[in-house]
Amino acid sequence: MWHELTSKQLGETITVVYATPTRKGECRVFARFPFKFASKLLAFFIKNTPQWYSHISNNAILEDDQIFLHHQERYLERSGGSENFSQTFYLPTKADVFVFEYRQWLNDYQADPFPGQTFKPALATEQLLDRYHSHTEHCHSCRTAHQNIQTAKQSIVVISLLAWIVATIFALIGGENALLLGLISIGIVVGGSIGWWSLNRLQVQLERGDRIPARNRK
């Protein structure tokens, strides 16, 4: 699949995807994203975006249709397979042309990569949205980020706990600078809590996808 977009604000972006079947109902995706930027500033930010952070967005895009397609291909099999696709699905728009031609090609050339095999039972939604075991633990960038986030969260907990103890001590002993130092300690605790929450959101995104696709969150 080759998809090209051009705009005055962003420049030229190309998405090139190879979906390679590995077993019935599963494939490995190879994707490349060449860019020709209209702005050097935009190019700088894109080039310096951590790979693991980009992978979070890529997983979200793949998951947009993942649950639907997982059940749809099993529905097609129960309805007679690819030979009956035009009777099974309603394909009225130009956007459906690719699906129609692909299925027609499979039928004309008997190109099913796994003839005679059937789909495994459908997976639960939680399994379909599992990012950790399907991607993160196998990806060096995402796996390292996941480990670093866990370490940072633990460090924040320790620092915040110490700051809270210090604030309590200053509140009890009083003194000329007790109020100022106590406020600084409380500020560390509040900042640490915000930091922990932000890191935890990233950790969750590396572990599992969202049940509600981005296009349905409005």
Beta strands, then each sheet from edge to edge (+ up, - down):
strand 1: 2-7
strand 2: 11-23
strand 3: 26-32
strand 4: 35-37
sheet 1: 1+ 2- 3+
sheet 2: 1+ 2- 4+
end
